[in-house]
Amino acid sequence: MLKTVPGTSSAYAERIIGGYYLDIVPNRDSIARYGLMIGDVQDVIATALGGEAVTTTVEGRERYTVNVRYPRSLRDSPQAIANDVLVPMAGGGTVPLGEVASVKLARGPTTIRTENGQLAAYIFVDIRDRDLGGYVAEAQKAVAANVRFPSGYYVTWSGQYEYLERAQARMKIVLPVTLLIIFLLLFLNFRALTETLIVMLSLPFSLVGGLWLLWWLGFNLSVAVAVGFIALAGVAAETGVVMLIYLDHALKQMQAKRAAEGRPFTRDDLYAAVMDGAVDRVRPKMMTVCAIMAGLLPIMWTHGTGAEVMQRIAVPMIGGMVSSTLLTLIVIPAIYAVVKGFAIRSTRSAAALEPA
């Protein structure tokens, strides 16, 4: 069934039944008829076929056990074992093993595997050109819809998928905690909810470039990609903070200039201050982007041990730095101008309502 799922490179099941075993089943009625006990028959089987240590030889400092068992010619086939292996009776004489037990070959497992105290068999699956989580989800649906397990049988998905599930469970905790820490640090820096929300709402736009580059290179989402996006979110938040600091500084300078001139602060003054602050941020932003991309591009094109993981961490940051640059230089100043414009309008409305 798994071979029909798109993305399956190979699916190989362990050969559960592949070994031959010699089954010797005592016949209780025959054993009782000859006046024997099951333990007598089992002792003969253990001694004749497996061997029994009867003494130990001493050769200097070395010790060697001496085992006794039937010669190979009398135990190389089920028929020979049934006819030639003799069980002594309590009253004297012997009886062939085949008279008191059935001796036959049977098919059984070549190896016995256990998992959590239960017998287990493995199916090894390799995938290609698909993400692991999406493939397993589709494979689980296919197996559930087309395979009926007998009572007592069930299937579990292990291997790399099990590691992926553990990592996803951790990410469900790490990602919200990371965003919360970024929010708290921004709030402690600005001491204002407006500027904090401007940076936080702009973070999804900065991640767009990383998603585009992942799609263009054909990379699938993974834990390493999630780590890259977390690092990108931190860098984007940092550049957004610096942009807001430049904008606040330019705005305060413009307000101080208009106050010294005795003129009211208008919307045109706001736009001029935002333009000055954004232009002053171009060179630091480009230096930051060039430094980060210069360090990550060699990682992206490397090959060797660990390159697959490092590439998936670097790609979101490289693509995200492009969109983060556009975001920082274009979107954040525009959002800042809109928010501060509303503040100016609210201030004028409140002043108009005051009595002369």
C-alpha positions as CSV (number, residue, x, y, z in Angstrom):
1,M,0.0,0.0,0.0
2,L,2.8,2.4,0.8
3,K,4.4,2.0,-2.6
4,T,1.3,3.6,-4.1
5,V,1.7,6.8,-2.0
6,P,3.3,9.6,-4.0
7,G,6.8,10.3,-2.8
8,T,7.7,6.7,-1.9
9,S,11.2,5.8,-3.0
10,S,11.2,2.3,-1.6
11,A,9.1,0.3,0.9
12,Y,10.6,-2.9,2.2
13,A,9.1,-5.2,4.8
14,E,11.0,-7.6,7.0
15,R,10.5,-11.2,6.1
16,I,8.7,-12.4,9.2
17,I,8.3,-16.0,8.3
18,G,11.5,-17.3,6.8
19,G,13.3,-19.6,9.2
20,Y,12.9,-23.4,9.8
21,Y,12.5,-24.7,13.3
22,L,12.5,-28.3,14.6
23,D,9.3,-28.7,16.6
24,I,9.2,-31.6,19.1
25,V,5.8,-31.8,20.7
26,P,5.5,-34.4,23.5
27,N,2.5,-36.8,23.2
28,R,1.1,-37.0,26.7
29,D,-0.9,-40.2,26.2
30,S,2.1,-42.1,24.8
31,I,4.4,-40.8,27.5
32,A,1.9,-42.0,30.2
33,R,1.6,-45.4,28.4
34,Y,5.3,-46.0,28.7
35,G,5.4,-44.8,32.3
36,L,7.4,-41.7,31.6
37,M,7.2,-38.0,32.5
38,I,7.5,-35.0,30.2
39,G,10.6,-34.0,32.1
40,D,12.3,-37.3,31.1
41,V,11.6,-36.6,27.4
42,Q,12.8,-33.0,27.7
43,D,16.0,-34.0,29.4
44,V,16.8,-36.5,26.6
45,I,16.1,-33.8,23.9
46,A,18.3,-31.3,25.7
47,T,21.2,-33.8,26.1
48,A,20.9,-35.6,22.7
49,L,20.5,-32.5,20.5
50,G,21.9,-29.5,22.5
51,G,24.5,-31.3,24.5
52,E,25.1,-31.5,28.3
53,A,28.3,-30.6,30.2
54,V,29.4,-33.7,32.1
55,T,32.8,-32.8,33.4
56,T,35.6,-30.2,33.1
57,T,39.2,-30.9,32.0
58,V,42.0,-29.0,33.6
59,E,45.0,-28.2,31.4
60,G,47.4,-26.0,33.4
61,R,45.5,-22.8,34.1
62,E,42.9,-23.5,31.4
63,R,39.5,-25.1,32.1
64,Y,37.4,-26.8,29.3
65,T,34.0,-28.3,29.7
66,V,33.3,-31.7,28.1
67,N,29.9,-31.8,26.4
68,V,28.1,-35.1,25.5
69,R,25.5,-35.3,22.7
70,Y,24.5,-37.6,19.8
71,P,26.7,-37.6,16.7
72,R,25.6,-35.5,13.8
73,S,24.5,-38.5,11.7
74,L,21.8,-39.3,14.3
75,R,20.5,-35.8,14.6
76,D,20.8,-34.2,11.1
77,S,17.1,-34.8,10.0
78,P,13.7,-35.1,11.8
79,Q,13.4,-38.7,10.8
80,A,16.8,-39.6,12.3
81,I,16.0,-37.8,15.5
82,A,12.6,-39.6,15.7
83,N,14.1,-43.0,15.1
84,D,17.6,-42.9,16.6
85,V,17.2,-40.8,19.7
86,L,16.2,-43.1,22.5
87,V,14.4,-42.3,25.7
88,P,15.3,-44.6,28.6
89,M,12.3,-46.0,30.6
90,A,12.1,-46.4,34.3
91,G,11.7,-50.2,34.2
92,G,14.5,-50.7,31.8
93,G,14.8,-50.5,28.0
94,T,14.4,-47.6,25.7
95,V,11.8,-46.2,23.4
96,P,12.5,-44.1,20.2
97,L,11.7,-40.4,20.6
98,G,9.2,-40.6,17.7
99,E,7.0,-42.9,19.8
100,V,6.4,-40.4,22.5
101,A,6.6,-37.1,20.6
102,S,6.0,-35.7,17.1
103,V,9.1,-34.4,15.4
104,K,8.7,-32.1,12.4
105,L,10.0,-29.0,10.7
106,A,8.0,-25.8,11.0
107,R,8.3,-22.3,9.5
108,G,8.9,-19.4,11.9
109,P,10.4,-16.0,12.3
110,T,14.1,-15.6,11.4
111,T,14.5,-13.1,14.3
112,I,12.2,-12.2,17.1
113,R,11.9,-8.4,17.8
114,T,10.0,-6.9,20.7
115,E,8.9,-3.3,21.3
116,N,7.5,-2.3,24.7
117,G,7.1,-6.0,25.6
118,Q,5.2,-6.9,22.4
119,L,6.3,-8.6,19.2
120,A,7.2,-6.2,16.4
121,A,7.9,-6.2,12.7
122,Y,9.4,-3.4,10.8
123,I,8.6,-1.9,7.4
124,F,11.3,0.4,6.1
125,V,10.2,3.3,3.9
126,D,12.3,5.9,2.1
127,I,10.8,9.0,0.6
128,R,11.9,11.4,-2.0
129,D,10.8,14.9,-3.1
130,R,8.3,15.3,-0.3
131,D,8.2,16.7,3.2
132,L,8.2,14.0,5.9
133,G,5.1,15.2,7.8
134,G,2.9,15.5,4.7
135,Y,4.0,12.1,3.4
136,V,3.3,10.3,6.6
137,A,-0.1,12.1,6.9
138,E,-1.1,10.8,3.4
139,A,0.4,7.4,4.1
140,Q,-1.6,7.1,7.3
141,K,-4.8,7.8,5.5
142,A,-4.0,5.2,2.8
143,V,-3.2,2.5,5.3
144,A,-6.3,3.3,7.4
145,A,-8.5,3.1,4.4
146,N,-7.1,0.0,2.7
147,V,-5.4,-2.2,5.3
148,R,-7.4,-4.2,7.8
149,F,-5.3,-5.5,10.7
150,P,-6.3,-8.7,12.6
151,S,-7.3,-8.4,16.2
152,G,-4.3,-7.6,18.4
153,Y,-2.3,-6.0,15.5
154,Y,-1.7,-2.3,15.1
155,V,0.8,0.0,13.4
156,T,2.9,2.9,14.7
157,W,5.1,5.4,12.7
158,S,8.6,5.7,14.1
159,G,12.0,6.7,12.8
160,Q,12.6,10.2,11.6
161,Y,8.8,10.9,11.8
162,E,8.9,10.2,15.5
163,Y,11.7,12.7,16.0
164,L,9.7,15.2,13.9
165,E,6.7,14.8,16.2
166,R,8.8,15.5,19.2
167,A,10.4,18.5,17.6
168,Q,6.9,19.8,16.6
169,A,5.7,19.4,20.2
170,R,8.6,21.5,21.4
171,M,8.1,24.1,18.7
172,K,4.5,24.6,19.9
173,I,6.0,25.8,23.1
174,V,9.1,27.5,21.7
175,L,7.4,29.7,19.1
176,P,4.8,31.3,21.4
177,V,7.4,31.9,24.1
178,T,9.8,33.5,21.5
179,L,7.1,35.9,20.3
180,L,6.2,36.7,23.8
181,I,9.8,37.5,24.7
182,I,10.1,39.7,21.6
183,F,6.9,41.5,22.6
184,L,8.1,42.1,26.1
185,L,11.5,43.3,25.1
186,L,9.9,45.7,22.6
187,F,7.5,47.0,25.2
188,L,10.3,47.5,27.7
189,N,12.3,49.4,25.1
190,F,9.5,51.8,23.8
191,R,7.4,52.0,26.9
192,A,4.4,52.4,24.6
193,L,2.0,49.8,23.1
194,T,1.6,51.6,19.8
195,E,5.3,51.3,18.7
196,T,5.4,47.7,20.0
197,L,2.4,46.7,17.9
198,I,3.9,48.4,14.8
199,V,6.9,46.1,15.1
200,M,5.0,43.0,16.0
201,L,2.4,43.4,13.2
202,S,5.2,43.9,10.7
203,L,7.0,40.6,11.5
204,P,4.8,38.4,9.3
205,F,5.6,40.6,6.3
206,S,9.3,40.2,6.9
207,L,8.9,36.4,6.8
208,V,7.4,36.5,3.3
209,G,10.8,36.6,1.6
210,G,12.0,33.5,3.4
211,L,8.9,31.6,2.3
212,W,9.4,32.7,-1.4
213,L,13.0,31.6,-1.4
214,L,12.1,28.2,0.2
215,W,9.5,27.7,-2.5
216,W,11.9,28.7,-5.3
217,L,14.6,26.3,-4.1
218,G,12.1,23.5,-3.5
219,F,12.9,23.1,0.2
220,N,10.2,21.6,2.5
221,L,9.3,22.9,5.9
222,S,11.3,21.3,8.7
223,V,12.6,21.9,12.1
224,A,15.7,23.6,10.7
225,V,13.5,25.9,8.6
226,A,11.5,26.8,11.7
227,V,14.8,27.7,13.5
228,G,15.8,29.9,10.6
229,F,12.5,31.7,10.8
230,I,12.9,32.3,14.5
231,A,16.3,33.8,13.9
232,L,14.8,35.9,11.1
233,A,12.0,37.2,13.4
234,G,14.6,38.4,15.9
235,V,16.7,40.2,13.2
236,A,13.5,41.8,11.7
237,A,12.4,43.0,15.1
238,E,15.8,44.5,15.7
239,T,15.8,46.4,12.4
240,G,12.3,47.5,13.0
241,V,13.2,48.9,16.4
242,V,16.1,50.8,15.0
243,M,13.8,52.3,12.3
244,L,11.3,53.4,14.9
245,I,14.1,55.0,16.9
246,Y,15.2,57.0,13.8
247,L,11.6,58.0,13.1
248,D,10.9,59.1,16.7
249,H,14.1,61.1,16.7
250,A,13.2,62.9,13.4
251,L,9.7,63.5,14.7
252,K,10.8,65.1,17.9
253,Q,13.3,67.3,16.0
254,M,10.6,68.5,13.7
255,Q,8.2,69.2,16.6
256,A,10.9,71.1,18.4
257,K,11.6,73.1,15.3
258,R,8.0,74.0,14.8
259,A,7.6,74.9,18.5
260,A,10.6,77.2,18.3
261,E,9.1,78.9,15.2
262,G,5.7,79.2,16.9
263,R,4.0,77.3,14.1
264,P,1.6,74.3,14.6
265,F,2.8,70.9,13.8
266,T,0.9,69.8,10.6
267,R,0.5,66.5,8.7
268,D,3.0,67.8,6.1
269,D,5.6,68.2,8.8
270,L,4.9,64.7,9.9
271,Y,5.5,63.3,6.4
272,A,8.7,65.3,6.2
273,A,9.9,64.0,9.5
274,V,9.1,60.4,8.5
275,M,10.9,60.8,5.2
276,D,14.0,62.2,6.9
277,G,14.1,59.4,9.5
278,A,13.6,56.7,6.9
279,V,16.3,58.1,4.6
280,D,18.7,58.3,7.5
281,R,18.1,54.6,8.1
282,V,19.0,53.4,4.6
283,R,22.7,53.1,5.1
284,P,22.6,51.3,8.4
285,K,20.0,48.9,7.1
286,M,21.9,48.1,4.0
287,M,25.1,47.5,6.0
288,T,23.1,45.1,8.3
289,V,21.7,43.2,5.3
290,C,25.0,43.0,3.4
291,A,26.8,41.7,6.5
292,I,24.2,39.0,7.2
293,M,23.9,37.9,3.6
294,A,27.7,37.8,3.2
295,G,27.9,35.4,6.2
296,L,25.0,33.2,5.1
297,L,25.5,32.9,1.3
298,P,28.6,30.6,1.7
299,I,26.6,28.4,4.1
300,M,23.8,28.2,1.5
301,W,26.1,26.9,-1.3
302,T,28.2,24.5,0.8
303,H,28.0,20.7,0.5
304,G,29.1,18.1,2.9
305,T,28.3,16.8,6.4
306,G,25.6,19.0,8.0
307,A,25.1,21.1,4.9
308,E,21.5,20.0,4.5
309,V,20.6,21.3,8.0
310,M,22.6,24.5,7.7
311,Q,21.1,25.4,4.3
312,R,17.6,25.1,5.7
313,I,18.5,27.5,8.5
314,A,20.2,30.0,6.2
315,V,17.7,30.1,3.4
316,P,14.8,31.7,5.4
317,M,17.1,34.3,6.7
318,I,18.6,35.2,3.3
319,G,15.1,35.5,1.7
320,G,13.7,37.2,4.7
321,M,16.4,39.9,4.8
322,V,15.3,41.0,1.3
323,S,11.7,41.4,2.3
324,S,12.7,42.8,5.7
325,T,14.7,45.5,3.9
326,L,11.6,46.5,1.9
327,L,9.5,46.3,5.0
328,T,11.8,48.4,7.2
329,L,12.3,51.1,4.5
330,I,8.8,51.3,3.1
331,V,6.1,49.6,5.2
332,I,7.1,50.6,8.7
333,P,7.5,54.3,7.9
334,A,4.1,54.3,6.2
335,I,2.4,52.6,9.2
336,Y,4.2,55.0,11.5
337,A,2.9,58.0,9.5
338,V,-0.7,56.6,9.6
339,V,-0.6,56.0,13.3
340,K,0.9,59.4,14.1
341,G,-1.5,61.1,11.7
342,F,-4.4,59.7,13.7
343,A,-2.7,61.0,16.9
344,I,-2.4,64.5,15.3
345,R,-6.1,64.4,14.2
346,S,-7.2,63.3,17.7
347,T,-5.2,66.1,19.3
348,R,-6.7,68.8,17.0
349,S,-10.2,67.5,17.6
350,A,-9.7,67.7,21.3
351,A,-8.4,71.2,21.0
352,A,-11.3,72.3,18.9
353,L,-13.8,71.1,21.6
354,E,-12.1,73.1,24.4
355,P,-13.9,76.4,25.2
356,A,-12.1,79.6,24.3
